[in-house]
Amino acid sequence: MKDLEELNWKTYESITKYIYETLGRESNIKVLGHGNNCRVQGRSTVEHQIDVLTFNSETQVYTAIECKYWNKKINKDIGII
């Protein structure tokens, strides 16, 4: 695995996707999409780009995952710390 100084946002998204793919197999969770082309339409019909989208076939629940990889504190409008 790369040193933390070498890790970037794109690699962080890929690692998150890999974790959900690997651990999700035992929990009926499947990764439906990830990266720049992963988009979902919200209830207000606005389209949102998300980092990883999963679906649990057992519970019929979708999960939108937004990865945040910052080297400093950020405010709530950018993400949760």
N, CA, C and O atoms as a Maestro MAE file, in Angstrom:
{
 s_m_m2io_version
 :::
 2.0.0
}

f_m_ct {
 s_m_title
 :::
 protein
 m_atom[324] {
  # First column is atom index #
  i_m_mmod_type
  r_m_x_coord
  r_m_y_coord
  r_m_z_coord
  i_m_residue_number
  s_m_chain_name
  s_m_pdb_residue_name
  s_m_pdb_atom_name
  i_m_atomic_number
  :::
  1 25 0.840 -1.186 0.000 1 A "MET " " N  " 7
  2 3 0.000 0.000 0.000 1 A "MET " " CA " 6
  3 2 0.882 1.244 0.000 1 A "MET " " C  " 6
  4 15 1.957 1.264 0.599 1 A "MET " " O  " 8
  5 25 0.410 2.266 -0.675 2 A "LYS " " N  " 7
  6 3 1.169 3.509 -0.774 2 A "LYS " " CA " 6
  7 2 1.274 4.194 0.577 2 A "LYS " " C  " 6
  8 15 0.412 4.032 1.441 2 A "LYS " " O  " 8
  9 25 2.352 4.965 0.748 3 A "ASP " " N  " 7
  10 3 2.463 5.811 1.930 3 A "ASP " " CA " 6
  11 2 1.351 6.843 1.891 3 A "ASP " " C  " 6
  12 15 0.878 7.197 0.811 3 A "ASP " " O  " 8
  13 25 0.928 7.330 3.042 4 A "LEU " " N  " 7
  14 3 -0.152 8.306 3.086 4 A "LEU " " CA " 6
  15 2 0.174 9.567 2.308 4 A "LEU " " C  " 6
  16 15 -0.729 10.191 1.751 4 A "LEU " " O  " 8
  17 25 1.457 9.963 2.254 5 A "GLU " " N  " 7
  18 3 1.826 11.155 1.506 5 A "GLU " " CA " 6
  19 2 1.597 10.957 0.007 5 A "GLU " " C  " 6
  20 15 1.363 11.930 -0.710 5 A "GLU " " O  " 8
  21 25 1.661 9.720 -0.478 6 A "GLU " " N  " 7
  22 3 1.486 9.433 -1.892 6 A "GLU " " CA " 6
  23 2 0.022 9.184 -2.258 6 A "GLU " " C  " 6
  24 15 -0.328 9.193 -3.438 6 A "GLU " " O  " 8
  25 25 -0.813 8.967 -1.287 7 A "LEU " " N  " 7
  26 3 -2.219 8.664 -1.527 7 A "LEU " " CA " 6
  27 2 -2.937 9.918 -2.021 7 A "LEU " " C  " 6
  28 15 -2.749 10.997 -1.459 7 A "LEU " " O  " 8
  29 25 -3.758 9.787 -3.067 8 A "ASN " " N  " 7
  30 3 -4.543 10.913 -3.546 8 A "ASN " " CA " 6
  31 2 -6.023 10.548 -3.513 8 A "ASN " " C  " 6
  32 15 -6.378 9.416 -3.183 8 A "ASN " " O  " 8
  33 25 -6.875 11.488 -3.848 9 A "TRP " " N  " 7
  34 3 -8.320 11.283 -3.741 9 A "TRP " " CA " 6
  35 2 -8.807 10.149 -4.640 9 A "TRP " " C  " 6
  36 15 -9.710 9.401 -4.265 9 A "TRP " " O  " 8
  37 25 -8.215 10.023 -5.817 10 A "LYS " " N  " 7
  38 3 -8.668 8.993 -6.749 10 A "LYS " " CA " 6
  39 2 -8.322 7.593 -6.223 10 A "LYS " " C  " 6
  40 15 -9.132 6.671 -6.318 10 A "LYS " " O  " 8
  41 25 -7.125 7.446 -5.674 11 A "THR " " N  " 7
  42 3 -6.724 6.177 -5.075 11 A "THR " " CA " 6
  43 2 -7.586 5.871 -3.857 11 A "THR " " C  " 6
  44 15 -7.977 4.724 -3.642 11 A "THR " " O  " 8
  45 25 -7.879 6.891 -3.066 12 A "TYR " " N  " 7
  46 3 -8.723 6.719 -1.886 12 A "TYR " " CA " 6
  47 2 -10.109 6.208 -2.282 12 A "TYR " " C  " 6
  48 15 -10.655 5.328 -1.617 12 A "TYR " " O  " 8
  49 25 -10.681 6.751 -3.357 13 A "GLU " " N  " 7
  50 3 -11.971 6.267 -3.857 13 A "GLU " " CA " 6
  51 2 -11.870 4.807 -4.291 13 A "GLU " " C  " 6
  52 15 -12.764 4.010 -4.005 13 A "GLU " " O  " 8
  53 25 -10.792 4.458 -4.974 14 A "SER " " N  " 7
  54 3 -10.606 3.076 -5.441 14 A "SER " " CA " 6
  55 2 -10.463 2.103 -4.271 14 A "SER " " C  " 6
  56 15 -10.992 0.992 -4.315 14 A "SER " " O  " 8
  57 25 -9.757 2.518 -3.237 15 A "ILE " " N  " 7
  58 3 -9.600 1.678 -2.047 15 A "ILE " " CA " 6
  59 2 -10.960 1.471 -1.377 15 A "ILE " " C  " 6
  60 15 -11.283 0.361 -0.954 15 A "ILE " " O  " 8
  61 25 -11.753 2.536 -1.282 16 A "THR " " N  " 7
  62 3 -13.087 2.440 -0.685 16 A "THR " " CA " 6
  63 2 -13.944 1.467 -1.483 16 A "THR " " C  " 6
  64 15 -14.631 0.629 -0.898 16 A "THR " " O  " 8
  65 25 -13.916 1.565 -2.801 17 A "LYS " " N  " 7
  66 3 -14.659 0.650 -3.671 17 A "LYS " " CA " 6
  67 2 -14.205 -0.787 -3.432 17 A "LYS " " C  " 6
  68 15 -15.034 -1.689 -3.307 17 A "LYS " " O  " 8
  69 25 -12.913 -0.999 -3.370 18 A "TYR " " N  " 7
  70 3 -12.358 -2.341 -3.160 18 A "TYR " " CA " 6
  71 2 -12.830 -2.927 -1.826 18 A "TYR " " C  " 6
  72 15 -13.192 -4.102 -1.759 18 A "TYR " " O  " 8
  73 25 -12.828 -2.125 -0.781 19 A "ILE " " N  " 7
  74 3 -13.267 -2.593 0.536 19 A "ILE " " CA " 6
  75 2 -14.730 -3.029 0.479 19 A "ILE " " C  " 6
  76 15 -15.080 -4.095 0.986 19 A "ILE " " O  " 8
  77 25 -15.576 -2.216 -0.131 20 A "TYR " " N  " 7
  78 3 -16.992 -2.580 -0.224 20 A "TYR " " CA " 6
  79 2 -17.205 -3.801 -1.098 20 A "TYR " " C  " 6
  80 15 -18.064 -4.629 -0.791 20 A "TYR " " O  " 8
  81 25 -16.442 -3.938 -2.183 21 A "GLU " " N  " 7
  82 3 -16.550 -5.133 -3.027 21 A "GLU " " CA " 6
  83 2 -16.148 -6.378 -2.253 21 A "GLU " " C  " 6
  84 15 -16.835 -7.399 -2.305 21 A "GLU " " O  " 8
  85 25 -15.035 -6.291 -1.536 22 A "THR " " N  " 7
  86 3 -14.492 -7.447 -0.831 22 A "THR " " CA " 6
  87 2 -15.355 -7.851 0.356 22 A "THR " " C  " 6
  88 15 -15.728 -9.018 0.479 22 A "THR " " O  " 8
  89 25 -15.674 -6.908 1.226 23 A "LEU " " N  " 7
  90 3 -16.463 -7.223 2.412 23 A "LEU " " CA " 6
  91 2 -17.935 -7.418 2.075 23 A "LEU " " C  " 6
  92 15 -18.641 -8.146 2.772 23 A "LEU " " O  " 8
  93 25 -18.397 -6.778 1.020 24 A "GLY " " N  " 7
  94 3 -19.806 -6.849 0.661 24 A "GLY " " CA " 6
  95 2 -20.255 -8.197 0.139 24 A "GLY " " C  " 6
  96 15 -21.441 -8.521 0.209 24 A "GLY " " O  " 8
  97 25 -19.335 -8.988 -0.382 25 A "ARG " " N  " 7
  98 3 -19.711 -10.298 -0.922 25 A "ARG " " CA " 6
  99 2 -20.432 -11.150 0.112 25 A "ARG " " C  " 6
  100 15 -21.379 -11.864 -0.220 25 A "ARG " " O  " 8
  101 25 -19.993 -11.079 1.353 26 A "GLU " " N  " 7
  102 3 -20.598 -11.875 2.415 26 A "GLU " " CA " 6
  103 2 -21.887 -11.260 2.944 26 A "GLU " " C  " 6
  104 15 -22.636 -11.919 3.666 26 A "GLU " " O  " 8
  105 25 -22.155 -10.005 2.594 27 A "SER " " N  " 7
  106 3 -23.323 -9.301 3.127 27 A "SER " " CA " 6
  107 2 -24.331 -8.935 2.047 27 A "SER " " C  " 6
  108 15 -25.207 -8.101 2.277 27 A "SER " " O  " 8
  109 25 -24.218 -9.543 0.883 28 A "ASN " " N  " 7
  110 3 -25.123 -9.267 -0.237 28 A "ASN " " CA " 6
  111 2 -25.077 -7.817 -0.698 28 A "ASN " " C  " 6
  112 15 -26.082 -7.272 -1.155 28 A "ASN " " O  " 8
  113 25 -23.901 -7.191 -0.575 29 A "ILE " " N  " 7
  114 3 -23.720 -5.812 -1.021 29 A "ILE " " CA " 6
  115 2 -22.910 -5.826 -2.306 29 A "ILE " " C  " 6
  116 15 -21.869 -6.477 -2.395 29 A "ILE " " O  " 8
  117 25 -23.403 -5.101 -3.297 30 A "LYS " " N  " 7
  118 3 -22.721 -5.026 -4.582 30 A "LYS " " CA " 6
  119 2 -22.428 -3.568 -4.911 30 A "LYS " " C  " 6
  120 15 -23.272 -2.697 -4.701 30 A "LYS " " O  " 8
  121 25 -21.230 -3.307 -5.426 31 A "VAL " " N  " 7
  122 3 -20.886 -1.960 -5.880 31 A "VAL " " CA " 6
  123 2 -21.499 -1.776 -7.264 31 A "VAL " " C  " 6
  124 15 -21.193 -2.525 -8.191 31 A "VAL " " O  " 8
  125 25 -22.368 -0.771 -7.395 32 A "LEU " " N  " 7
  126 3 -23.029 -0.502 -8.667 32 A "LEU " " CA " 6
  127 2 -22.265 0.499 -9.521 32 A "LEU " " C  " 6
  128 15 -22.414 0.508 -10.743 32 A "LEU " " O  " 8
  129 25 -21.451 1.339 -8.896 33 A "GLY " " N  " 7
  130 3 -20.691 2.336 -9.635 33 A "GLY " " CA " 6
  131 2 -19.722 3.054 -8.728 33 A "GLY " " C  " 6
  132 15 -19.849 3.033 -7.504 33 A "GLY " " O  " 8
  133 25 -18.735 3.701 -9.367 34 A "HIS " " N  " 7
  134 3 -17.799 4.517 -8.600 34 A "HIS " " CA " 6
  135 2 -17.084 5.487 -9.545 34 A "HIS " " C  " 6
  136 15 -17.059 5.293 -10.761 34 A "HIS " " O  " 8
  137 25 -16.510 6.524 -8.959 35 A "GLY " " N  " 7
  138 3 -15.717 7.471 -9.738 35 A "GLY " " CA " 6
  139 2 -16.534 8.567 -10.396 35 A "GLY " " C  " 6
  140 15 -17.704 8.772 -10.073 35 A "GLY " " O  " 8
  141 25 -15.898 9.267 -11.324 36 A "ASN " " N  " 7
  142 3 -16.495 10.445 -11.959 36 A "ASN " " CA " 6
  143 2 -17.785 10.162 -12.715 36 A "ASN " " C  " 6
  144 15 -18.625 11.052 -12.848 36 A "ASN " " O  " 8
  145 25 -17.957 8.956 -13.208 37 A "ASN " " N  " 7
  146 3 -19.148 8.631 -13.988 37 A "ASN " " CA " 6
  147 2 -20.295 8.090 -13.155 37 A "ASN " " C  " 6
  148 15 -21.338 7.732 -13.702 37 A "ASN " " O  " 8
  149 25 -20.124 8.023 -11.849 38 A "CYS " " N  " 7
  150 3 -21.175 7.493 -10.968 38 A "CYS " " CA " 6
  151 2 -22.094 8.649 -10.573 38 A "CYS " " C  " 6
  152 15 -21.712 9.534 -9.807 38 A "CYS " " O  " 8
  153 25 -23.304 8.619 -11.111 39 A "ARG " " N  " 7
  154 3 -24.257 9.701 -10.866 39 A "ARG " " CA " 6
  155 2 -25.618 9.122 -10.489 39 A "ARG " " C  " 6
  156 15 -26.046 8.096 -11.019 39 A "ARG " " O  " 8
  157 25 -26.282 9.804 -9.564 40 A "VAL " " N  " 7
  158 3 -27.630 9.406 -9.164 40 A "VAL " " CA " 6
  159 2 -28.532 10.631 -9.186 40 A "VAL " " C  " 6
  160 15 -28.085 11.760 -8.984 40 A "VAL " " O  " 8
  161 25 -29.794 10.384 -9.433 41 A "GLN " " N  " 7
  162 3 -30.769 11.469 -9.425 41 A "GLN " " CA " 6
  163 2 -31.452 11.506 -8.071 41 A "GLN " " C  " 6
  164 15 -31.989 10.501 -7.606 41 A "GLN " " O  " 8
  165 25 -31.427 12.675 -7.442 42 A "GLY " " N  " 7
  166 3 -32.053 12.848 -6.142 42 A "GLY " " CA " 6
  167 2 -33.558 13.019 -6.253 42 A "GLY " " C  " 6
  168 15 -34.101 13.096 -7.355 42 A "GLY " " O  " 8
  169 25 -34.221 13.076 -5.126 43 A "ARG " " N  " 7
  170 3 -35.681 13.233 -5.111 43 A "ARG " " CA " 6
  171 2 -36.133 14.514 -5.792 43 A "ARG " " C  " 6
  172 15 -37.226 14.578 -6.354 43 A "ARG " " O  " 8
  173 25 -35.277 15.540 -5.739 44 A "SER " " N  " 7
  174 3 -35.625 16.821 -6.360 44 A "SER " " CA " 6
  175 2 -35.313 16.823 -7.852 44 A "SER " " C  " 6
  176 15 -35.432 17.857 -8.509 44 A "SER " " O  " 8
  177 25 -34.918 15.682 -8.386 45 A "THR " " N  " 7
  178 3 -34.529 15.451 -9.791 45 A "THR " " CA " 6
  179 2 -33.162 16.030 -10.144 45 A "THR " " C  " 6
  180 15 -32.757 15.984 -11.305 45 A "THR " " O  " 8
  181 25 -32.450 16.573 -9.165 46 A "VAL " " N  " 7
  182 3 -31.092 17.060 -9.401 46 A "VAL " " CA " 6
  183 2 -30.153 15.863 -9.454 46 A "VAL " " C  " 6
  184 15 -30.264 14.949 -8.637 46 A "VAL " " O  " 8
  185 25 -29.232 15.864 -10.406 47 A "GLU " " N  " 7
  186 3 -28.262 14.778 -10.536 47 A "GLU " " CA " 6
  187 2 -27.040 15.072 -9.670 47 A "GLU " " C  " 6
  188 15 -26.529 16.192 -9.659 47 A "GLU " " O  " 8
  189 25 -26.575 14.047 -8.941 48 A "HIS " " N  " 7
  190 3 -25.425 14.185 -8.053 48 A "HIS " " CA " 6
  191 2 -24.345 13.202 -8.453 48 A "HIS " " C  " 6
  192 15 -24.641 12.048 -8.763 48 A "HIS " " O  " 8
  193 25 -23.099 13.642 -8.451 49 A "GLN " " N  " 7
  194 3 -21.967 12.740 -8.649 49 A "GLN " " CA " 6
  195 2 -21.573 12.236 -7.280 49 A "GLN " " C  " 6
  196 15 -21.374 13.029 -6.360 49 A "GLN " " O  " 8
  197 25 -21.457 10.914 -7.130 50 A "ILE " " N  " 7
  198 3 -21.022 10.329 -5.861 50 A "ILE " " CA " 6
  199 2 -19.809 9.454 -6.114 50 A "ILE " " C  " 6
  200 15 -19.530 9.089 -7.257 50 A "ILE " " O  " 8
  201 25 -19.095 9.119 -5.067 51 A "ASP " " N  " 7
  202 3 -17.847 8.384 -5.220 51 A "ASP " " CA " 6
  203 2 -18.050 6.877 -5.347 51 A "ASP " " C  " 6
  204 15 -17.417 6.239 -6.188 51 A "ASP " " O  " 8
  205 25 -18.919 6.307 -4.528 52 A "VAL " " N  " 7
  206 3 -19.200 4.871 -4.599 52 A "VAL " " CA " 6
  207 2 -20.692 4.670 -4.328 52 A "VAL " " C  " 6
  208 15 -21.239 5.239 -3.383 52 A "VAL " " O  " 8
  209 25 -21.346 3.859 -5.163 53 A "LEU " " N  " 7
  210 3 -22.752 3.532 -4.970 53 A "LEU " " CA " 6
  211 2 -22.867 2.035 -4.759 53 A "LEU " " C  " 6
  212 15 -22.385 1.245 -5.572 53 A "LEU " " O  " 8
  213 25 -23.517 1.641 -3.650 54 A "THR " " N  " 7
  214 3 -23.696 0.219 -3.362 54 A "THR " " CA " 6
  215 2 -25.176 -0.109 -3.250 54 A "THR " " C  " 6
  216 15 -26.015 0.771 -3.055 54 A "THR " " O  " 8
  217 25 -25.479 -1.406 -3.378 55 A "PHE " " N  " 7
  218 3 -26.848 -1.886 -3.224 55 A "PHE " " CA " 6
  219 2 -26.818 -3.186 -2.438 55 A "PHE " " C  " 6
  220 15 -26.064 -4.104 -2.762 55 A "PHE " " O  " 8
  221 25 -27.649 -3.257 -1.396 56 A "ASN " " N  " 7
  222 3 -27.778 -4.457 -0.594 56 A "ASN " " CA " 6
  223 2 -29.023 -5.190 -1.065 56 A "ASN " " C  " 6
  224 15 -30.140 -4.729 -0.836 56 A "ASN " " O  " 8
  225 25 -28.836 -6.338 -1.727 57 A "SER " " N  " 7
  226 3 -29.965 -7.071 -2.291 57 A "SER " " CA " 6
  227 2 -30.854 -7.698 -1.219 57 A "SER " " C  " 6
  228 15 -32.020 -8.000 -1.476 57 A "SER " " O  " 8
  229 25 -30.316 -7.889 -0.039 58 A "GLU " " N  " 7
  230 3 -31.106 -8.479 1.052 58 A "GLU " " CA " 6
  231 2 -32.084 -7.476 1.644 58 A "GLU " " C  " 6
  232 15 -33.241 -7.807 1.905 58 A "GLU " " O  " 8
  233 25 -31.616 -6.250 1.854 59 A "THR " " N  " 7
  234 3 -32.455 -5.218 2.472 59 A "THR " " CA " 6
  235 2 -33.049 -4.250 1.454 59 A "THR " " C  " 6
  236 15 -33.879 -3.410 1.802 59 A "THR " " O  " 8
  237 25 -32.621 -4.368 0.185 60 A "GLN " " N  " 7
  238 3 -33.078 -3.473 -0.884 60 A "GLN " " CA " 6
  239 2 -32.709 -2.014 -0.597 60 A "GLN " " C  " 6
  240 15 -33.497 -1.108 -0.869 60 A "GLN " " O  " 8
  241 25 -31.510 -1.790 -0.047 61 A "VAL " " N  " 7
  242 3 -31.062 -0.448 0.324 61 A "VAL " " CA " 6
  243 2 -29.858 -0.045 -0.532 61 A "VAL " " C  " 6
  244 15 -28.890 -0.793 -0.669 61 A "VAL " " O  " 8
  245 25 -29.950 1.159 -1.104 62 A "TYR " " N  " 7
  246 3 -28.830 1.766 -1.817 62 A "TYR " " CA " 6
  247 2 -28.056 2.627 -0.824 62 A "TYR " " C  " 6
  248 15 -28.648 3.237 0.065 62 A "TYR " " O  " 8
  249 25 -26.735 2.675 -0.975 63 A "THR " " N  " 7
  250 3 -25.909 3.550 -0.145 63 A "THR " " CA " 6
  251 2 -25.007 4.369 -1.052 63 A "THR " " C  " 6
  252 15 -24.276 3.819 -1.876 63 A "THR " " O  " 8
  253 25 -25.060 5.682 -0.896 64 A "ALA " " N  " 7
  254 3 -24.188 6.594 -1.626 64 A "ALA " " CA " 6
  255 2 -23.042 6.973 -0.696 64 A "ALA " " C  " 6
  256 15 -23.269 7.482 0.402 64 A "ALA " " O  " 8
  257 25 -21.817 6.726 -1.136 65 A "ILE " " N  " 7
  258 3 -20.635 6.973 -0.304 65 A "ILE " " CA " 6
  259 2 -19.841 8.127 -0.902 65 A "ILE " " C  " 6
  260 15 -19.459 8.090 -2.072 65 A "ILE " " O  " 8
  261 25 -19.602 9.135 -0.103 66 A "GLU " " N  " 7
  262 3 -18.825 10.292 -0.517 66 A "GLU " " CA " 6
  263 2 -17.498 10.259 0.229 66 A "GLU " " C  " 6
  264 15 -17.467 10.430 1.447 66 A "GLU " " O  " 8
  265 25 -16.416 10.043 -0.485 67 A "CYS " " N  " 7
  266 3 -15.089 9.943 0.127 67 A "CYS " " CA " 6
  267 2 -14.507 11.335 0.325 67 A "CYS " " C  " 6
  268 15 -14.570 12.174 -0.574 67 A "CYS " " O  " 8
  269 25 -13.952 11.574 1.476 68 A "LYS " " N  " 7
  270 3 -13.276 12.843 1.762 68 A "LYS " " CA " 6
  271 2 -11.875 12.530 2.238 68 A "LYS " " C  " 6
  272 15 -11.687 11.811 3.219 68 A "LYS " " O  " 8
  273 25 -10.902 13.067 1.545 69 A "TYR " " N  " 7
  274 3 -9.507 12.838 1.910 69 A "TYR " " CA " 6
  275 2 -8.800 14.183 1.906 69 A "TYR " " C  " 6
  276 15 -8.285 14.624 0.879 69 A "TYR " " O  " 8
  277 25 -8.781 14.820 3.045 70 A "TRP " " N  " 7
  278 3 -8.183 16.145 3.200 70 A "TRP " " CA " 6
  279 2 -7.070 16.065 4.243 70 A "TRP " " C  " 6
  280 15 -7.117 15.231 5.147 70 A "TRP " " O  " 8
  281 25 -6.084 16.924 4.112 71 A "ASN " " N  " 7
  282 3 -4.987 16.945 5.083 71 A "ASN " " CA " 6
  283 2 -5.167 18.063 6.109 71 A "ASN " " C  " 6
  284 15 -4.238 18.389 6.848 71 A "ASN " " O  " 8
  285 25 -6.368 18.649 6.151 72 A "LYS " " N  " 7
  286 3 -6.678 19.686 7.131 72 A "LYS " " CA " 6
  287 2 -8.167 19.610 7.453 72 A "LYS " " C  " 6
  288 15 -8.924 18.963 6.729 72 A "LYS " " O  " 8
  289 25 -8.586 20.255 8.517 73 A "LYS " " N  " 7
  290 3 -9.993 20.283 8.878 73 A "LYS " " CA " 6
  291 2 -10.764 21.069 7.823 73 A "LYS " " C  " 6
  292 15 -10.272 22.055 7.275 73 A "LYS " " O  " 8
  293 25 -11.982 20.609 7.551 74 A "ILE " " N  " 7
  294 3 -12.838 21.270 6.580 74 A "ILE " " CA " 6
  295 2 -14.194 21.532 7.217 74 A "ILE " " C  " 6
  296 15 -14.567 20.864 8.181 74 A "ILE " " O  " 8
  297 25 -14.942 22.509 6.679 75 A "ASN " " N  " 7
  298 3 -16.234 22.817 7.267 75 A "ASN " " CA " 6
  299 2 -17.300 21.836 6.819 75 A "ASN " " C  " 6
  300 15 -17.069 21.044 5.906 75 A "ASN " " O  " 8
  301 25 -18.455 21.877 7.445 76 A "LYS " " N  " 7
  302 3 -19.518 20.913 7.186 76 A "LYS " " CA " 6
  303 2 -20.071 20.987 5.775 76 A "LYS " " C  " 6
  304 15 -20.622 20.000 5.287 76 A "LYS " " O  " 8
  305 25 -19.942 22.128 5.099 77 A "ASP " " N  " 7
  306 3 -20.440 22.243 3.736 77 A "ASP " " CA " 6
  307 2 -19.595 21.437 2.756 77 A "ASP " " C  " 6
  308 15 -20.076 21.074 1.683 77 A "ASP " " O  " 8
  309 25 -18.354 21.157 3.107 78 A "ILE " " N  " 7
  310 3 -17.472 20.350 2.257 78 A "ILE " " CA " 6
  311 2 -17.541 18.891 2.656 78 A "ILE " " C  " 6
  312 15 -17.494 18.015 1.792 78 A "ILE " " O  " 8
  313 25 -17.649 18.614 3.927 79 A "GLY " " N  " 7
  314 3 -17.722 17.225 4.386 79 A "GLY " " CA " 6
  315 2 -17.701 17.139 5.895 79 A "GLY " " C  " 6
  316 15 -17.547 18.140 6.593 79 A "GLY " " O  " 8
  317 25 -17.854 15.954 6.370 80 A "ILE " " N  " 7
  318 3 -17.848 15.699 7.807 80 A "ILE " " CA " 6
  319 2 -16.459 15.269 8.215 80 A "ILE " " C  " 6
  320 15 -15.830 14.464 7.529 80 A "ILE " " O  " 8
  321 25 -15.971 15.798 9.327 81 A "ILE " " N  " 7
  322 3 -14.643 15.408 9.804 81 A "ILE " " CA " 6
  323 2 -14.744 14.604 11.067 81 A "ILE " " C  " 6
  324 15 -13.725 14.186 11.616 81 A "ILE " " O  " 8
  :::
 }
 m_bond[323] {
  # First column is bond index #
  i_m_from
  i_m_to
  i_m_order
  :::
  1 1 2 1
  2 2 3 1
  3 3 4 2
  4 3 5 1
  5 5 6 1
  6 6 7 1
  7 7 8 2
  8 7 9 1
  9 9 10 1
  10 10 11 1
  11 11 12 2
  12 11 13 1
  13 13 14 1
  14 14 15 1
  15 15 16 2
  16 15 17 1
  17 17 18 1
  18 18 19 1
  19 19 20 2
  20 19 21 1
  21 21 22 1
  22 22 23 1
  23 23 24 2
  24 23 25 1
  25 25 26 1
  26 26 27 1
  27 27 28 2
  28 27 29 1
  29 29 30 1
  30 30 31 1
  31 31 32 2
  32 31 33 1
  33 33 34 1
  34 34 35 1
  35 35 36 2
  36 35 37 1
  37 37 38 1
  38 38 39 1
  39 39 40 2
  40 39 41 1
  41 41 42 1
  42 42 43 1
  43 43 44 2
  44 43 45 1
  45 45 46 1
  46 46 47 1
  47 47 48 2
  48 47 49 1
  49 49 50 1
  50 50 51 1
  51 51 52 2
  52 51 53 1
  53 53 54 1
  54 54 55 1
  55 55 56 2
  56 55 57 1
  57 57 58 1
  58 58 59 1
  59 59 60 2
  60 59 61 1
  61 61 62 1
  62 62 63 1
  63 63 64 2
  64 63 65 1
  65 65 66 1
  66 66 67 1
  67 67 68 2
  68 67 69 1
  69 69 70 1
  70 70 71 1
  71 71 72 2
  72 71 73 1
  73 73 74 1
  74 74 75 1
  75 75 76 2
  76 75 77 1
  77 77 78 1
  78 78 79 1
  79 79 80 2
  80 79 81 1
  81 81 82 1
  82 82 83 1
  83 83 84 2
  84 83 85 1
  85 85 86 1
  86 86 87 1
  87 87 88 2
  88 87 89 1
  89 89 90 1
  90 90 91 1
  91 91 92 2
  92 91 93 1
  93 93 94 1
  94 94 95 1
  95 95 96 2
  96 95 97 1
  97 97 98 1
  98 98 99 1
  99 99 100 2
  100 99 101 1
  101 101 102 1
  102 102 103 1
  103 103 104 2
  104 103 105 1
  105 105 106 1
  106 106 107 1
  107 107 108 2
  108 107 109 1
  109 109 110 1
  110 110 111 1
  111 111 112 2
  112 111 113 1
  113 113 114 1
  114 114 115 1
  115 115 116 2
  116 115 117 1
  117 117 118 1
  118 118 119 1
  119 119 120 2
  120 119 121 1
  121 121 122 1
  122 122 123 1
  123 123 124 2
  124 123 125 1
  125 125 126 1
  126 126 127 1
  127 127 128 2
  128 127 129 1
  129 129 130 1
  130 130 131 1
  131 131 132 2
  132 131 133 1
  133 133 134 1
  134 134 135 1
  135 135 136 2
  136 135 137 1
  137 137 138 1
  138 138 139 1
  139 139 140 2
  140 139 141 1
  141 141 142 1
  142 142 143 1
  143 143 144 2
  144 143 145 1
  145 145 146 1
  146 146 147 1
  147 147 148 2
  148 147 149 1
  149 149 150 1
  150 150 151 1
  151 151 152 2
  152 151 153 1
  153 153 154 1
  154 154 155 1
  155 155 156 2
  156 155 157 1
  157 157 158 1
  158 158 159 1
  159 159 160 2
  160 159 161 1
  161 161 162 1
  162 162 163 1
  163 163 164 2
  164 163 165 1
  165 165 166 1
  166 166 167 1
  167 167 168 2
  168 167 169 1
  169 169 170 1
  170 170 171 1
  171 171 172 2
  172 171 173 1
  173 173 174 1
  174 174 175 1
  175 175 176 2
  176 175 177 1
  177 177 178 1
  178 178 179 1
  179 179 180 2
  180 179 181 1
  181 181 182 1
  182 182 183 1
  183 183 184 2
  184 183 185 1
  185 185 186 1
  186 186 187 1
  187 187 188 2
  188 187 189 1
  189 189 190 1
  190 190 191 1
  191 191 192 2
  192 191 193 1
  193 193 194 1
  194 194 195 1
  195 195 196 2
  196 195 197 1
  197 197 198 1
  198 198 199 1
  199 199 200 2
  200 199 201 1
  201 201 202 1
  202 202 203 1
  203 203 204 2
  204 203 205 1
  205 205 206 1
  206 206 207 1
  207 207 208 2
  208 207 209 1
  209 209 210 1
  210 210 211 1
  211 211 212 2
  212 211 213 1
  213 213 214 1
  214 214 215 1
  215 215 216 2
  216 215 217 1
  217 217 218 1
  218 218 219 1
  219 219 220 2
  220 219 221 1
  221 221 222 1
  222 222 223 1
  223 223 224 2
  224 223 225 1
  225 225 226 1
  226 226 227 1
  227 227 228 2
  228 227 229 1
  229 229 230 1
  230 230 231 1
  231 231 232 2
  232 231 233 1
  233 233 234 1
  234 234 235 1
  235 235 236 2
  236 235 237 1
  237 237 238 1
  238 238 239 1
  239 239 240 2
  240 239 241 1
  241 241 242 1
  242 242 243 1
  243 243 244 2
  244 243 245 1
  245 245 246 1
  246 246 247 1
  247 247 248 2
  248 247 249 1
  249 249 250 1
  250 250 251 1
  251 251 252 2
  252 251 253 1
  253 253 254 1
  254 254 255 1
  255 255 256 2
  256 255 257 1
  257 257 258 1
  258 258 259 1
  259 259 260 2
  260 259 261 1
  261 261 262 1
  262 262 263 1
  263 263 264 2
  264 263 265 1
  265 265 266 1
  266 266 267 1
  267 267 268 2
  268 267 269 1
  269 269 270 1
  270 270 271 1
  271 271 272 2
  272 271 273 1
  273 273 274 1
  274 274 275 1
  275 275 276 2
  276 275 277 1
  277 277 278 1
  278 278 279 1
  279 279 280 2
  280 279 281 1
  281 281 282 1
  282 282 283 1
  283 283 284 2
  284 283 285 1
  285 285 286 1
  286 286 287 1
  287 287 288 2
  288 287 289 1
  289 289 290 1
  290 290 291 1
  291 291 292 2
  292 291 293 1
  293 293 294 1
  294 294 295 1
  295 295 296 2
  296 295 297 1
  297 297 298 1
  298 298 299 1
  299 299 300 2
  300 299 301 1
  301 301 302 1
  302 302 303 1
  303 303 304 2
  304 303 305 1
  305 305 306 1
  306 306 307 1
  307 307 308 2
  308 307 309 1
  309 309 310 1
  310 310 311 1
  311 311 312 2
  312 311 313 1
  313 313 314 1
  314 314 315 1
  315 315 316 2
  316 315 317 1
  317 317 318 1
  318 318 319 1
  319 319 320 2
  320 319 321 1
  321 321 322 1
  322 322 323 1
  323 323 324 2
  :::
 }
}
